[in-house]
Amino acid sequence: MKIDKSKVLEALRERGQHSRADWVDRELPDRIDTTKHSGILATLDLNPADFADPPS
């Protein structure tokens, strides 16, 4: 599954984690592969399912 980086950035900034959001913005692609980057998402305490696009 891939998620939009903008959603992750928004979640981090809402938590006041601006430096982490800046790092994610620099280091990760616009569409984050949740399998490839699962460790980073876990470290950031983010659940990829929270960012999944709703079913169409």
PQR file of N, CA, C, O and H, with PARSE charges and radii, in Angstrom:
ATOM      1  N   MET A   1       0.856  -1.174   0.000 -0.4000 1.5000
ATOM      2  CA  MET A   1       0.000   0.000   0.000 -0.0000 2.0000
ATOM      3  C   MET A   1       0.901   1.235   0.000  0.5500 1.7000
ATOM      4  O   MET A   1       1.973   1.240   0.605 -0.5500 1.4000
ATOM      5  N   LYS A   2       0.454   2.255  -0.674 -0.4000 1.5000
ATOM      6  CA  LYS A   2       1.168   3.529  -0.682 -0.0000 2.0000
ATOM      7  C   LYS A   2       0.247   4.610  -0.122  0.5500 1.7000
ATOM      8  O   LYS A   2      -0.965   4.599  -0.340 -0.5500 1.4000
ATOM      9  H   LYS A   2      -0.417   2.252  -1.165  0.4000 1.0000
ATOM     10  N   ILE A   3       0.863   5.545   0.608 -0.4000 1.5000
ATOM     11  CA  ILE A   3       0.107   6.643   1.198 -0.0000 2.0000
ATOM     12  C   ILE A   3       0.757   7.965   0.800  0.5500 1.7000
ATOM     13  O   ILE A   3       1.951   8.021   0.508 -0.5500 1.4000
ATOM     14  H   ILE A   3       1.848   5.554   0.785  0.4000 1.0000
ATOM     15  N   ASP A   4      -0.040   9.017   0.795 -0.4000 1.5000
ATOM     16  CA  ASP A   4       0.470  10.344   0.454 -0.0000 2.0000
ATOM     17  C   ASP A   4       1.327  10.883   1.593  0.5500 1.7000
ATOM     18  O   ASP A   4       0.925  10.872   2.756 -0.5500 1.4000
ATOM     19  H   ASP A   4      -1.011   8.971   1.033  0.4000 1.0000
ATOM     20  N   LYS A   5       2.502  11.350   1.233 -0.4000 1.5000
ATOM     21  CA  LYS A   5       3.405  11.933   2.219 -0.0000 2.0000
ATOM     22  C   LYS A   5       2.752  13.127   2.906  0.5500 1.7000
ATOM     23  O   LYS A   5       3.000  13.365   4.088 -0.5500 1.4000
ATOM     24  H   LYS A   5       2.828  11.359   0.288  0.4000 1.0000
ATOM     25  N   SER A   6       1.935  13.872   2.198 -0.4000 1.5000
ATOM     26  CA  SER A   6       1.309  15.066   2.775 -0.0000 2.0000
ATOM     27  C   SER A   6       0.454  14.725   3.999  0.5500 1.7000
ATOM     28  O   SER A   6       0.377  15.508   4.946 -0.5500 1.4000
ATOM     29  H   SER A   6       1.734  13.679   1.238  0.4000 1.0000
ATOM     30  N   LYS A   7      -0.186  13.558   3.973 -0.4000 1.5000
ATOM     31  CA  LYS A   7      -1.006  13.136   5.113 -0.0000 2.0000
ATOM     32  C   LYS A   7      -0.135  12.838   6.328  0.5500 1.7000
ATOM     33  O   LYS A   7      -0.501  13.157   7.459 -0.5500 1.4000
ATOM     34  H   LYS A   7      -0.123  12.922   3.203  0.4000 1.0000
ATOM     35  N   VAL A   8       1.010  12.228   6.086 -0.4000 1.5000
ATOM     36  CA  VAL A   8       1.946  11.928   7.176 -0.0000 2.0000
ATOM     37  C   VAL A   8       2.496  13.233   7.751  0.5500 1.7000
ATOM     38  O   VAL A   8       2.573  13.395   8.969 -0.5500 1.4000
ATOM     39  H   VAL A   8       1.307  11.968   5.167  0.4000 1.0000
ATOM     40  N   LEU A   9       2.873  14.150   6.882 -0.4000 1.5000
ATOM     41  CA  LEU A   9       3.396  15.441   7.336 -0.0000 2.0000
ATOM     42  C   LEU A   9       2.367  16.181   8.176  0.5500 1.7000
ATOM     43  O   LEU A   9       2.699  16.754   9.213 -0.5500 1.4000
ATOM     44  H   LEU A   9       2.810  14.018   5.893  0.4000 1.0000
ATOM     45  N   GLU A  10       1.127  16.166   7.730 -0.4000 1.5000
ATOM     46  CA  GLU A  10       0.056  16.834   8.468 -0.0000 2.0000
ATOM     47  C   GLU A  10      -0.113  16.232   9.863  0.5500 1.7000
ATOM     48  O   GLU A  10      -0.253  16.964  10.843 -0.5500 1.4000
ATOM     49  H   GLU A  10       0.857  15.700   6.888  0.4000 1.0000
ATOM     50  N   ALA A  11      -0.100  14.908   9.952 -0.4000 1.5000
ATOM     51  CA  ALA A  11      -0.258  14.234  11.242 -0.0000 2.0000
ATOM     52  C   ALA A  11       0.890  14.585  12.189  0.5500 1.7000
ATOM     53  O   ALA A  11       0.662  14.842  13.371 -0.5500 1.4000
ATOM     54  H   ALA A  11       0.014  14.313   9.156  0.4000 1.0000
ATOM     55  N   LEU A  12       2.106  14.596  11.681 -0.4000 1.5000
ATOM     56  CA  LEU A  12       3.251  14.930  12.525 -0.0000 2.0000
ATOM     57  C   LEU A  12       3.194  16.378  13.000  0.5500 1.7000
ATOM     58  O   LEU A  12       3.483  16.665  14.161 -0.5500 1.4000
ATOM     59  H   LEU A  12       2.291  14.387  10.721  0.4000 1.0000
ATOM     60  N   ARG A  13       2.824  17.282  12.109 -0.4000 1.5000
ATOM     61  CA  ARG A  13       2.754  18.703  12.491 -0.0000 2.0000
ATOM     62  C   ARG A  13       1.625  18.957  13.480  0.5500 1.7000
ATOM     63  O   ARG A  13       1.754  19.812  14.355 -0.5500 1.4000
ATOM     64  H   ARG A  13       2.589  17.049  11.165  0.4000 1.0000
ATOM     65  N   GLU A  14       0.512  18.222  13.352 -0.4000 1.5000
ATOM     66  CA  GLU A  14      -0.581  18.361  14.321 -0.0000 2.0000
ATOM     67  C   GLU A  14      -0.125  17.961  15.717  0.5500 1.7000
ATOM     68  O   GLU A  14      -0.626  18.485  16.711 -0.5500 1.4000
ATOM     69  H   GLU A  14       0.407  17.527  12.641  0.4000 1.0000
ATOM     70  N   ARG A  15       0.826  17.032  15.793 -0.4000 1.5000
ATOM     71  CA  ARG A  15       1.385  16.589  17.074 -0.0000 2.0000
ATOM     72  C   ARG A  15       2.509  17.492  17.562  0.5500 1.7000
ATOM     73  O   ARG A  15       3.062  17.279  18.641 -0.5500 1.4000
ATOM     74  H   ARG A  15       1.234  16.607  14.985  0.4000 1.0000
ATOM     75  N   GLY A  16       2.842  18.500  16.762 -0.4000 1.5000
ATOM     76  CA  GLY A  16       3.917  19.401  17.142 -0.0000 2.0000
ATOM     77  C   GLY A  16       5.300  18.849  16.831  0.5500 1.7000
ATOM     78  O   GLY A  16       6.294  19.364  17.343 -0.5500 1.4000
ATOM     79  H   GLY A  16       2.392  18.672  15.886  0.4000 1.0000
ATOM     80  N   GLN A  17       5.383  17.824  16.013 -0.4000 1.5000
ATOM     81  CA  GLN A  17       6.652  17.195  15.664 -0.0000 2.0000
ATOM     82  C   GLN A  17       7.175  17.755  14.341  0.5500 1.7000
ATOM     83  O   GLN A  17       7.312  17.040  13.349 -0.5500 1.4000
ATOM     84  H   GLN A  17       4.576  17.406  15.597  0.4000 1.0000
ATOM     85  N   HIS A  18       7.458  19.037  14.362 -0.4000 1.5000
ATOM     86  CA  HIS A  18       7.835  19.741  13.136 -0.0000 2.0000
ATOM     87  C   HIS A  18       9.185  19.279  12.593  0.5500 1.7000
ATOM     88  O   HIS A  18       9.343  19.162  11.378 -0.5500 1.4000
ATOM     89  H   HIS A  18       7.346  19.618  15.168  0.4000 1.0000
ATOM     90  N   SER A  19      10.153  19.015  13.456 -0.4000 1.5000
ATOM     91  CA  SER A  19      11.458  18.580  12.959 -0.0000 2.0000
ATOM     92  C   SER A  19      11.360  17.194  12.315  0.5500 1.7000
ATOM     93  O   SER A  19      12.027  16.923  11.316 -0.5500 1.4000
ATOM     94  H   SER A  19      10.024  19.110  14.443  0.4000 1.0000
ATOM     95  N   ARG A  20      10.531  16.321  12.886 -0.4000 1.5000
ATOM     96  CA  ARG A  20      10.326  15.001  12.266 -0.0000 2.0000
ATOM     97  C   ARG A  20       9.614  15.155  10.925  0.5500 1.7000
ATOM     98  O   ARG A  20       9.943  14.462   9.961 -0.5500 1.4000
ATOM     99  H   ARG A  20       9.990  16.541  13.697  0.4000 1.0000
ATOM    100  N   ALA A  21       8.649  16.052  10.863 -0.4000 1.5000
ATOM    101  CA  ALA A  21       7.941  16.286   9.603 -0.0000 2.0000
ATOM    102  C   ALA A  21       8.906  16.809   8.544  0.5500 1.7000
ATOM    103  O   ALA A  21       8.840  16.398   7.386 -0.5500 1.4000
ATOM    104  H   ALA A  21       8.382  16.614  11.645  0.4000 1.0000
ATOM    105  N   ASP A  22       9.794  17.706   8.935 -0.4000 1.5000
ATOM    106  CA  ASP A  22      10.781  18.233   7.987 -0.0000 2.0000
ATOM    107  C   ASP A  22      11.688  17.116   7.481  0.5500 1.7000
ATOM    108  O   ASP A  22      12.016  17.073   6.295 -0.5500 1.4000
ATOM    109  H   ASP A  22       9.848  18.040   9.876  0.4000 1.0000
ATOM    110  N   TRP A  23      12.098  16.204   8.378 -0.4000 1.5000
ATOM    111  CA  TRP A  23      12.952  15.086   7.980 -0.0000 2.0000
ATOM    112  C   TRP A  23      12.217  14.180   6.991  0.5500 1.7000
ATOM    113  O   TRP A  23      12.773  13.803   5.959 -0.5500 1.4000
ATOM    114  H   TRP A  23      11.831  16.239   9.341  0.4000 1.0000
ATOM    115  N   VAL A  24      10.964  13.833   7.309 -0.4000 1.5000
ATOM    116  CA  VAL A  24      10.164  12.983   6.420 -0.0000 2.0000
ATOM    117  C   VAL A  24      10.017  13.655   5.057  0.5500 1.7000
ATOM    118  O   VAL A  24      10.118  12.999   4.020 -0.5500 1.4000
ATOM    119  H   VAL A  24      10.512  14.139   8.147  0.4000 1.0000
ATOM    120  N   ASP A  25       9.782  14.953   5.066 -0.4000 1.5000
ATOM    121  CA  ASP A  25       9.611  15.687   3.812 -0.0000 2.0000
ATOM    122  C   ASP A  25      10.865  15.603   2.943  0.5500 1.7000
ATOM    123  O   ASP A  25      10.770  15.505   1.719 -0.5500 1.4000
ATOM    124  H   ASP A  25       9.700  15.486   5.909  0.4000 1.0000
ATOM    125  N   ARG A  26      12.032  15.641   3.574 -0.4000 1.5000
ATOM    126  CA  ARG A  26      13.300  15.557   2.821 -0.0000 2.0000
ATOM    127  C   ARG A  26      13.621  14.138   2.371  0.5500 1.7000
ATOM    128  O   ARG A  26      14.139  13.941   1.272 -0.5500 1.4000
ATOM    129  H   ARG A  26      12.109  15.721   4.568  0.4000 1.0000
ATOM    130  N   GLU A  27      13.323  13.151   3.204 -0.4000 1.5000
ATOM    131  CA  GLU A  27      13.849  11.802   2.990 -0.0000 2.0000
ATOM    132  C   GLU A  27      12.911  10.824   2.271  0.5500 1.7000
ATOM    133  O   GLU A  27      13.386   9.888   1.629 -0.5500 1.4000
ATOM    134  H   GLU A  27      12.903  13.311   4.097  0.4000 1.0000
ATOM    135  N   LEU A  28      11.623  11.015   2.363 -0.4000 1.5000
ATOM    136  CA  LEU A  28      10.692  10.041   1.798 -0.0000 2.0000
ATOM    137  C   LEU A  28      10.045  10.564   0.517  0.5500 1.7000
ATOM    138  O   LEU A  28       9.911  11.773   0.330 -0.5500 1.4000
ATOM    139  H   LEU A  28      11.237  11.776   2.885  0.4000 1.0000
ATOM    140  N   PRO A  29       9.647   9.648  -0.358 -0.5600 1.5000
ATOM    141  CA  PRO A  29       9.009  10.055  -1.623  0.2800 2.0000
ATOM    142  C   PRO A  29       7.586  10.584  -1.392  0.5500 1.7000
ATOM    143  O   PRO A  29       7.029  10.433  -0.305 -0.5500 1.4000
ATOM    144  N   ASP A  30       7.013  11.199  -2.419 -0.4000 1.5000
ATOM    145  CA  ASP A  30       5.661  11.757  -2.323 -0.0000 2.0000
ATOM    146  C   ASP A  30       4.617  10.686  -2.012  0.5500 1.7000
ATOM    147  O   ASP A  30       3.641  10.950  -1.308 -0.5500 1.4000
ATOM    148  H   ASP A  30       7.465  11.322  -3.302  0.4000 1.0000
ATOM    149  N   ARG A  31       4.823   9.487  -2.534 -0.4000 1.5000
ATOM    150  CA  ARG A  31       3.952   8.338  -2.229 -0.0000 2.0000
ATOM    151  C   ARG A  31       4.796   7.356  -1.423  0.5500 1.7000
ATOM    152  O   ARG A  31       5.718   6.745  -1.963 -0.5500 1.4000
ATOM    153  H   ARG A  31       5.615   9.273  -3.106  0.4000 1.0000
ATOM    154  N   ILE A  32       4.491   7.200  -0.145 -0.4000 1.5000
ATOM    155  CA  ILE A  32       5.274   6.363   0.750 -0.0000 2.0000
ATOM    156  C   ILE A  32       4.792   4.921   0.662  0.5500 1.7000
ATOM    157  O   ILE A  32       3.609   4.636   0.852 -0.5500 1.4000
ATOM    158  H   ILE A  32       3.742   7.696   0.293  0.4000 1.0000
ATOM    159  N   ASP A  33       5.720   4.020   0.374 -0.4000 1.5000
ATOM    160  CA  ASP A  33       5.434   2.586   0.324 -0.0000 2.0000
ATOM    161  C   ASP A  33       5.437   2.079   1.763  0.5500 1.7000
ATOM    162  O   ASP A  33       6.477   2.074   2.421 -0.5500 1.4000
ATOM    163  H   ASP A  33       6.680   4.252   0.220  0.4000 1.0000
ATOM    164  N   THR A  34       4.282   1.655   2.245 -0.4000 1.5000
ATOM    165  CA  THR A  34       4.157   1.273   3.653 -0.0000 2.0000
ATOM    166  C   THR A  34       4.922   0.004   3.992  0.5500 1.7000
ATOM    167  O   THR A  34       5.263  -0.212   5.155 -0.5500 1.4000
ATOM    168  H   THR A  34       3.437   1.659   1.710  0.4000 1.0000
ATOM    169  N   THR A  35       5.196  -0.833   3.012 -0.4000 1.5000
ATOM    170  CA  THR A  35       5.998  -2.031   3.269 -0.0000 2.0000
ATOM    171  C   THR A  35       7.474  -1.659   3.366  0.5500 1.7000
ATOM    172  O   THR A  35       8.161  -2.050   4.310 -0.5500 1.4000
ATOM    173  H   THR A  35       4.919  -0.657   2.067  0.4000 1.0000
ATOM    174  N   LYS A  36       7.942  -0.920   2.406 -0.4000 1.5000
ATOM    175  CA  LYS A  36       9.352  -0.527   2.359 -0.0000 2.0000
ATOM    176  C   LYS A  36       9.721   0.382   3.532  0.5500 1.7000
ATOM    177  O   LYS A  36      10.827   0.284   4.064 -0.5500 1.4000
ATOM    178  H   LYS A  36       7.384  -0.602   1.639  0.4000 1.0000
ATOM    179  N   HIS A  37       8.817   1.253   3.935 -0.4000 1.5000
ATOM    180  CA  HIS A  37       9.105   2.237   4.982 -0.0000 2.0000
ATOM    181  C   HIS A  37       8.374   1.933   6.293  0.5500 1.7000
ATOM    182  O   HIS A  37       8.140   2.837   7.096 -0.5500 1.4000
ATOM    183  H   HIS A  37       7.919   1.332   3.504  0.4000 1.0000
ATOM    184  N   SER A  38       8.016   0.680   6.508 -0.4000 1.5000
ATOM    185  CA  SER A  38       7.255   0.317   7.717 -0.0000 2.0000
ATOM    186  C   SER A  38       8.020   0.630   8.997  0.5500 1.7000
ATOM    187  O   SER A  38       7.421   1.041   9.991 -0.5500 1.4000
ATOM    188  H   SER A  38       8.206  -0.054   5.856  0.4000 1.0000
ATOM    189  N   GLY A  39       9.333   0.439   8.981 -0.4000 1.5000
ATOM    190  CA  GLY A  39      10.138   0.720  10.169 -0.0000 2.0000
ATOM    191  C   GLY A  39      10.121   2.197  10.535  0.5500 1.7000
ATOM    192  O   GLY A  39      10.016   2.555  11.708 -0.5500 1.4000
ATOM    193  H   GLY A  39       9.819   0.105   8.173  0.4000 1.0000
ATOM    194  N   ILE A  40      10.225   3.041   9.534 -0.4000 1.5000
ATOM    195  CA  ILE A  40      10.198   4.489   9.777 -0.0000 2.0000
ATOM    196  C   ILE A  40       8.833   4.900  10.315  0.5500 1.7000
ATOM    197  O   ILE A  40       8.742   5.679  11.264 -0.5500 1.4000
ATOM    198  H   ILE A  40      10.311   2.751   8.581  0.4000 1.0000
ATOM    199  N   LEU A  41       7.776   4.376   9.709 -0.4000 1.5000
ATOM    200  CA  LEU A  41       6.432   4.716  10.168 -0.0000 2.0000
ATOM    201  C   LEU A  41       6.220   4.243  11.608  0.5500 1.7000
ATOM    202  O   LEU A  41       5.593   4.942  12.405 -0.5500 1.4000
ATOM    203  H   LEU A  41       7.850   3.743   8.939  0.4000 1.0000
ATOM    204  N   ALA A  42       6.734   3.069  11.940 -0.4000 1.5000
ATOM    205  CA  ALA A  42       6.605   2.558  13.308 -0.0000 2.0000
ATOM    206  C   ALA A  42       7.378   3.443  14.288  0.5500 1.7000
ATOM    207  O   ALA A  42       6.890   3.744  15.377 -0.5500 1.4000
ATOM    208  H   ALA A  42       7.243   2.501  11.292  0.4000 1.0000
ATOM    209  N   THR A  43       8.573   3.854  13.899 -0.4000 1.5000
ATOM    210  CA  THR A  43       9.380   4.730  14.746 -0.0000 2.0000
ATOM    211  C   THR A  43       8.662   6.051  15.006  0.5500 1.7000
ATOM    212  O   THR A  43       8.758   6.620  16.093 -0.5500 1.4000
ATOM    213  H   THR A  43       8.969   3.609  13.014  0.4000 1.0000
ATOM    214  N   LEU A  44       7.945   6.528  13.995 -0.4000 1.5000
ATOM    215  CA  LEU A  44       7.188   7.775  14.127 -0.0000 2.0000
ATOM    216  C   LEU A  44       5.851   7.567  14.828  0.5500 1.7000
ATOM    217  O   LEU A  44       5.091   8.518  15.012 -0.5500 1.4000
ATOM    218  H   LEU A  44       7.867   6.066  13.111  0.4000 1.0000
ATOM    219  N   ASP A  45       5.560   6.324  15.221 -0.4000 1.5000
ATOM    220  CA  ASP A  45       4.310   5.956  15.885 -0.0000 2.0000
ATOM    221  C   ASP A  45       3.097   6.300  15.007  0.5500 1.7000
ATOM    222  O   ASP A  45       2.111   6.877  15.467 -0.5500 1.4000
ATOM    223  H   ASP A  45       6.177   5.552  15.071  0.4000 1.0000
ATOM    224  N   LEU A  46       3.211   5.924  13.726 -0.4000 1.5000
ATOM    225  CA  LEU A  46       2.139   6.150  12.762 -0.0000 2.0000
ATOM    226  C   LEU A  46       1.629   4.811  12.245  0.5500 1.7000
ATOM    227  O   LEU A  46       2.418   3.930  11.902 -0.5500 1.4000
ATOM    228  H   LEU A  46       4.012   5.455  13.352  0.4000 1.0000
ATOM    229  N   ASN A  47       0.322   4.663  12.192 -0.4000 1.5000
ATOM    230  CA  ASN A  47      -0.308   3.464  11.660 -0.0000 2.0000
ATOM    231  C   ASN A  47      -0.676   3.732  10.200  0.5500 1.7000
ATOM    232  O   ASN A  47      -1.515   4.589   9.922 -0.5500 1.4000
ATOM    233  H   ASN A  47      -0.319   5.378  12.471  0.4000 1.0000
ATOM    234  N   PRO A  48      -0.060   3.011   9.272 -0.5600 1.5000
ATOM    235  CA  PRO A  48      -0.346   3.255   7.854  0.2800 2.0000
ATOM    236  C   PRO A  48      -1.828   3.162   7.509  0.5500 1.7000
ATOM    237  O   PRO A  48      -2.289   3.863   6.609 -0.5500 1.4000
ATOM    238  N   ALA A  49      -2.575   2.322   8.194 -0.4000 1.5000
ATOM    239  CA  ALA A  49      -4.003   2.181   7.910 -0.0000 2.0000
ATOM    240  C   ALA A  49      -4.759   3.486   8.145  0.5500 1.7000
ATOM    241  O   ALA A  49      -5.801   3.718   7.531 -0.5500 1.4000
ATOM    242  H   ALA A  49      -2.200   1.752   8.925  0.4000 1.0000
ATOM    243  N   ASP A  50      -4.244   4.335   9.024 -0.4000 1.5000
ATOM    244  CA  ASP A  50      -4.896   5.620   9.294 -0.0000 2.0000
ATOM    245  C   ASP A  50      -4.809   6.573   8.098  0.5500 1.7000
ATOM    246  O   ASP A  50      -5.555   7.550   8.019 -0.5500 1.4000
ATOM    247  H   ASP A  50      -3.398   4.147   9.523  0.4000 1.0000
ATOM    248  N   PHE A  51      -3.896   6.282   7.173 -0.4000 1.5000
ATOM    249  CA  PHE A  51      -3.663   7.168   6.045 -0.0000 2.0000
ATOM    250  C   PHE A  51      -4.106   6.597   4.712  0.5500 1.7000
ATOM    251  O   PHE A  51      -3.928   7.227   3.670 -0.5500 1.4000
ATOM    252  H   PHE A  51      -3.291   5.488   7.237  0.4000 1.0000
ATOM    253  N   ALA A  52      -4.674   5.423   4.742 -0.4000 1.5000
ATOM    254  CA  ALA A  52      -5.108   4.767   3.511 -0.0000 2.0000
ATOM    255  C   ALA A  52      -6.225   5.561   2.843  0.5500 1.7000
ATOM    256  O   ALA A  52      -7.084   6.147   3.502 -0.5500 1.4000
ATOM    257  H   ALA A  52      -4.818   4.911   5.589  0.4000 1.0000
ATOM    258  N   ASP A  53      -6.183   5.560   1.524 -0.4000 1.5000
ATOM    259  CA  ASP A  53      -7.259   6.215   0.775 -0.0000 2.0000
ATOM    260  C   ASP A  53      -8.540   5.421   0.985  0.5500 1.7000
ATOM    261  O   ASP A  53      -8.500   4.190   0.989 -0.5500 1.4000
ATOM    262  H   ASP A  53      -5.486   5.084   0.989  0.4000 1.0000
ATOM    263  N   PRO A  54      -9.665   6.083   1.159 -0.5600 1.5000
ATOM    264  CA  PRO A  54     -10.920   5.354   1.335  0.2800 2.0000
ATOM    265  C   PRO A  54     -11.253   4.527   0.088  0.5500 1.7000
ATOM    266  O   PRO A  54     -10.923   4.930  -1.027 -0.5500 1.4000
ATOM    267  N   PRO A  55     -11.900   3.385   0.271 -0.5600 1.5000
ATOM    268  CA  PRO A  55     -12.270   2.586  -0.901  0.2800 2.0000
ATOM    269  C   PRO A  55     -13.212   3.346  -1.825  0.5500 1.7000
ATOM    270  O   PRO A  55     -14.073   4.101  -1.372 -0.5500 1.4000
ATOM    271  N   SER A  56     -13.038   3.139  -3.114 -0.4000 1.5000
ATOM    272  CA  SER A  56     -13.889   3.876  -4.071 -0.0000 2.0000
ATOM    273  C   SER A  56     -15.107   3.092  -4.454  0.5500 1.7000
ATOM    274  O   SER A  56     -15.922   3.565  -5.247 -0.5500 1.4000
ATOM    275  H   SER A  56     -12.339   2.526  -3.482  0.4000 1.0000
TER
END
